[in-house]
Amino acid sequence: MSTIDVNQLLSKMQAMASTVQETSATRAPDAAESTGFSDLLKQSVEKVNENSMNAGKMSEAFVRQDPDVNLAEVMVALQKASVSFQAMTEVRNKLVKAYQEIMNMNV
């Protein structure tokens, strides 16, 4: 059974963070405006679904005793899926609240 190397995980996270910073620094100022809110929301829902599907597949593989999948990776994937789903739920709640406030405004 393999274990997760903390130093390797930390270096991967740092590399990902630097990639994101480089990408955001080179992005044109109008690039954020060209993506509509509905597209952004759709991408977010798809990402949450992808996380959930990935966690499900990993847990099934662990149950089948796949030697390439260890418990730590399964737990991380499940927590990632759970946190992303909770975040999406909070976004939905805020959108519904904003919609209700707009509908209750006197015009």
Summary of the structure (lengths in Angstrom):
residues: 107
radius of gyration: 19.0
end to end distance: 64.5
largest distance: 64.5
contacts: 222
relative contact order: 0.09
helix: 79%
strand: 0%
